[in-house]
Amino acid sequence: MTLPIIPLGNKVLLKQVKKEMKTNSGILLQSDVADGESFTAIVEAIGPDVKDVKIGENVLPNWQKSHVLTLNMDKLEPVNYVMITEDEIMAVLE
C-alpha cells in the first residue's frame, strides 16, 4: 500500500504500535500515548536527509515532540501515524 505522505528533510513517518495489557481475569486493556506509556513505532517512510533509521525498523520516539496524523485509507479503520524529526527518535529496538 502506498502512503499518501512523503516526509521531507529529516522527518520520519511512524506507525504507532500499541501494547495491550491483560488483567488477571483476561480482560485486554489498551494503553494510550496520553497515559505516558512507552509505545514503540514502526518506521513507514523517511525523508531524504534521514541517516540513522531505515524503513521497517522498530523505534522508540519522543512522543511529546511528535505530530499525530490519522489516515483513513482503503475504507478500513483509521490508522494513526506520527511525523517526527529523526533527532527525536531515542532508540532503535532490536
HELIX and SHEET records of a PDB file:
HELIX    1   1 VAL A   33  ASP A   35  5                                   3    
HELIX    2   2 TRP A   63  LYS A   65  5                                   3    
HELIX    3   3 GLU A   86  GLU A   88  5                                   3    
SHEET    1   A 6 HIS A  67  LEU A  71  0                                        
SHEET    2   A 6 VAL A  79  THR A  85 -1                                        
SHEET    3   A 6 LYS A  11  VAL A  17 -1                                        
SHEET    4   A 6 THR A  40  ILE A  46 -1                                        
SHEET    5   A 6 ASN A  58  PRO A  61 -1                                        
SHEET    6   A 6 ILE A  89  LEU A  93 -1                                        
SHEET    1   B 2 GLU A  20  LYS A  22  0                                        
SHEET    2   B 2 LEU A  28  GLN A  30 -1                                        
END                                                                             
